[in-house]
Amino acid sequence: MMYDGHSLKQKRSLIKKVHTKLQRNLNVAVTELDFHDLWQRTKIGLVTISNESVHAEQVIQEALRIIDSFPELERTITHVEKC
């Protein structure tokens, strides 16, 4: 959920900030998966690849901490898949 935004332009600006910070700090793949036309919601997908599952889990947990560091966002549902 996004509380401070009042337009798709503001939403996309915030998503870009999150995307850039995640890629710069963790080198993960990030994309917006759903709710492209709603300015108060988004669904972000993250992917990391590692030969050690513990390392991959640490990267994902750090990515979630980074997302949670944005006061404009509230993370409501988190689904983690391990392959």
SULPE-V181206 format. One line per field, one symbol per residue. ss: DSSP state (H for helix, E for strand, C for the rest). phi: phi as a letter, one per 30 degrees, with the letter a starting at -180 (. if undefined). psi: psi as a letter, one per 40 degrees, with the letter a starting at -180 (. if undefined). A space follows every 10 residues. Layout:
# SULPE-V181206
ss=???
phi=???
psi=???
This chain:
# SULPE-V181206
ss=CECCCCCHHH HHHHHHHHHH HHHHHHCCEE EEEECCCCCC CCEEEEECCC CCHHHHHHHH HHHHHHHHCC CCECCCCCCC CCC
phi=.bcddbaddd dddddddded dddddbhcdb adcaidccdc babccbbbba dbdddddddd ddddddeddd ddcbdcbbbc ccc
psi=ihdeieiddd dddddddddd dddddefihh ihdifdehee iihhhihihi ehdddddddd dddddddeeh eeihhdhhhh hh.
